[in-house]
Amino acid sequence: MEIVISYREAEILLEPYINWYRNTGLQPQSARFISSQGKLTPKVVSLEELEDFLDSREFGAVVLDSTQSSLRIVYGASFSSRFLRLCFTTAPEISEAIQICSELYKITSNSRCGLIDTLDEDYHYRVVSIHRAGVVPSKIGPSKMPFYAIFNPIVYRPYLSTEELLATPAFQTEDLGDGHVAIQFWEHPHKYEDERSLKYMIDCTRYLKEKVDRHKPKSEPSKTADTVPMLPPLQHLADIGARYETLVRLFGEPGPGDAEKTDVWWDLSLPDGTRAAIHNWKDGKNYLGDEGHPVEEITGWTLKTEDAEASERVKKYVEDGDELV
């Protein structure tokens, strides 16, 4: 079970969240500060030293670990998104999890949404592939449908009203006041592979998509023949072997990863127009801590392209650099 809070703005004050974590009884034993570029070894500090690093611009994420949970806060403006993720070793009762999600959501006014994620990634992929369901329009909330979510009116009201959001055909919706709406999409957090839960996912996906598509913001430009078409998604996954220095030489310095499962990320385009993305996955210091590889030592990468043919073109381009491993 994960509790996630995403933010609308770059600035996140760490101190209120760290104080909350300390006061919940989930006493952290240590803190790890992570570089926004993923190149520096995470800085492990004691709780007594924690305050000395809160304003450091050298880092962009911090992880606090306890025996019961792990709290990760990505606050650096160089990351593509800012969020808080609280993971439990042993999942709490759902009423307690909802209370924690609500408390974290309310700490700052720039929370975009709060959610409790219990949905297995493989099952979610099957639901999306087979039923085109299990998603929330990204304009109003998380793209992966969570078990429970709190929606901010500043984010969703350009697309649908509070009354429309409360009418979502989920297991339960709740008006939290001042336009904030909570939705429990299915009944039991870890029992979602039954027909009833699947129906909730399908019905909610269709309903929210219809409402968001119908209620376009007035500032959104109308579609015309001259509008630039959306580019196809990079949905084909493959592995590619290459030295870090080869990728830097061919595509330049990488951008930061997501501060959790990736450390570095290249968005690239070949001379022939082929689009791709290359990144590491769960083998660096962001995910494994001290046991992770420095990015300069990684030789196996994830390659994302539009299709298999594009993937082969990227691999050939890298191979022609005489550095393929």
N, C-alpha and C positions, 0 to 999 in steps of 0.2 A: 504494500500500500504506500502510495506517495501523496503528499499534500503539496500542491504547487500554487504559488502566487506569481502572476506575471504583472509587469508594470508598464504604464503608458509613457513614462519619461525616463531619461537616462539616470538622473540622480536618485540614489537610494541611500538613506542613512542607515548605517549598519548597527549603531549602538542600540536603538529600540528593539531590534530583533534579537540581538545577542543577550540583552537584558531579559527579554521574554523567555528565551531558551534556558537561561540560567534559573529563572524563577519557576519553571514548570516542574522541576524535579528531574528533568532529563539532563543531569549534570554532565557537561562536556569534560573530557579529560585533556584535550589539546585542540589546537587550531592550526589549519594549514592554509597559507595564503598562496594563491596561484597567479602566475604572470598572465597578462592578457595575450601575450604572444606565444605562450606555451613552451618557451625555450628555457626558462629558468626552472631549476629544481624548486618544487614547492617549499616555502619557508614555514617550518614547523616552529610554533611558539607556544610557550606556556600561557595559561589563562591570566597570569599576572602580567605578562608582556603584551597581552592582546591589544590594549588601548593604544600602545605605541605604534601600531601598524594600521589603525583604522583609517587614517588619512593619507597613507602612502599611495602615490600614483604609480608605483612600480608594479602593483598587483591589481587584478580585476575581479577576483573571486576569492571567497574564503569558505572553508569547510570546517565545521565543528563536529567532532565525533564523540559519542557517548556509547555506553554498552547497549543502550536501547534503540538508538537512532543516530542518524547523520543529517546535519543541517547544512545545506549548500546555498550560498547567496552569490549570485553573479551580478555585480554592480558596475563593472567597468564599461565606460561608454564605447570602447572599441569593440565590444561584443555585439553581435547582431541583435540580441535581445537581453533584457534584464529580468531575472526571475529568482524566486526562492523555492527550493525544493527540500522538503522534509521527508526522509525515508525511515521507516520503522523496521527494526529487526523482528519484532513481534507486533502484528497489527493490533491497534487498540479497538475497543468496542466502537461501533459505528457512531453512536451518539457522542462519544468523546472525540472521535476524529472530526465530526462536523463542528463541534465546539472549537477545536483547535484551528480548523480552517477559517472559521468566522473571526477568531481573535487575530490571526495573522493578516487576514484581509483588511481588518479595521485599523491596523497599526498606522498605515499611511493612507492619505487621500488619493494617491496616484496609482492604486492597485487597479489593474485592468480587469482581472478576474481572479477568482480563487477556485480551486478544484481539488477533488479527491479522485485519484486515478487508481483503479484496480483491474483494469481490462488488460488481459494478456495480449502482447504484441502480435503473436501469430494468429490468435483468434480474431483480433481486430482487423488484421490484413485480409482474412478470409471473408469477413462481413463486408468490408469495403469492396473486395474484388467480385464477390458473388451477388451481393444485394445492393451495392452502391449505397451503403448505410453506415451508421456508426460514426458520423462526422457532424460537426457543428460549423456553420459558416465562419471562417476565420475573421471576418469583419466584426463579429460580435463576441467571439470567445475562442476557446481552444479548438483546433481542428479535429483532434482525436476526442471522441465523445467520452467524457468522464462519468464515473458513477454519480458524482455530485458536483455542482458548480454554482458559484455566486457570480452574477452578471452586474456590471456597473452601468447605470443609466447613461453616463457620459459616452460610453462606448456603443451601446446598442440602440439608443433612441433615434439616431439618424436613420435607422432601418426599420424599426418596429416599435410600437408603443408598449408601455408596461403591461397593459391589459392583454395585448397579443402574446407577449412573452409568458405571462402567467397562464395563458390558454394552451401552452405547449402540451401535446398529448403524452406526457411522461408519467411515471408512477406517481410523482408528487411535485407540486410547485408551491412556493411560499413567498409572500410579499414581506420583505424584511424592513420596509419603510424607506422613504425618500427615493423610491424608484429602484432600489437594489432588490434583485430577484434571485431566489435560490431554486434550483431544479435538481431533484433526485430522479435520474433518468430511468433506472430500473430498481427492483425491490431489494435484492440482497447483493452486497458489494462483490462477493466472490462467486455468486451463482448467476451467471449470465449466459450460459450456453443452452438454456431452455427456450422453447418457442415464444413464451410470453415476453421474456427479456428481449429477444430478437425483434419481436413486433414493436416494442417500445422504441428500439433503436431505429427501425425502418420508419415508423410513423413520425418520430421526432426529427429525423433527418429531412424527410420530405416537407414537413410543416415549416421548419425554420428556413430551409432553402427557399421555399415559395414566398415566405414573408419578406426575407431579406432581398430577394430578387425583385419583388414588387415595390418595396419601399426604398428606392434609390435616393441618396442625398441630393438635395437640389444643386449642390456645387459639382456633382459628378457630371462630366461632359457626356453629351448624348453620343450614341454610336453612329458613325457615318462611314461612308465608303472609304474615307481617307484615314480612318482610325487605324493605328498600328495594331495588327493582330497579336494575340497572345502567343508567346513562344511555347512549343511543346514542352512538357515537363521532362526532367532528366530522370526517367523511371527505370532505366536498364542498369542493373548493378553487376559489376564484375570486379575481379582482383587484378591488380597490376603490380609488377615488381620493378622498382627503380630506386636508385640512391637518392637521398634527400638533396644532395648537391646537384644532381642531374635535374630534378624538378625545378629547383631554384634557377638554374642556368637557363632552362627552357621557358619557364613561365613566370619567373620573378619570385620575390619574397611572398610567402603565403600570408593569408589573413589568419586571425585567431580562430580556433575551433569554438565549441559550445561550452567550454570550461568544465565539461563533465566526461563525455565519451570520446571526444575528439580534441586534439591539441592544435592542429594546423589545418588550413583549408585553402585550396586553390579553386577559384572560379576562372575558367579559361576558355579561350576560343582559338582554334587552329587557323592557319592562314586560309584554309578552304571554307571557313565558316562553321566547322564542326564545334558544337558547344559541349563542355564537359565540366565535371567537378572532381577533384581528387582530395582525399583526406584520409587520415589514419582513423582507426576505430578500436577503442578499448584496449590499446596496447601502450599508451603513453602515460605520463605522470598525472595527467588530469584524472584518469580513471583508476590507475593502479597505485598512485602515490609514489613512494620511494622505489617500489618494485617495477615501475613503468620504465620504458625505454626513453632516453632523450630523443627528440624528433630527428636529430642528425644521424641517429643509428638505425632508424626505422627503414626497412626496405620493402615491406609489403603494405599496399595501400588499397583503399576502396575507390573504385572508378565509377562515376555516374554519367551516363550518356542518354540520348534519346532512344537508341536502339542498339542492337548487336553490331550492326555495320559501323555505326559511329564509334563504338567501343574499339573495334579492330583498327580503325583509322588512328585513334589516339595512341593505342599500343604501338603501332607501326611508327608513328611520329617520335615516340620516346625511344624506341629501339634504334631508330636511325641516328640517335644521339650517341650511339656506341657505349651507353652506360647502363643498359638494361641488365638487371641481375636476376 
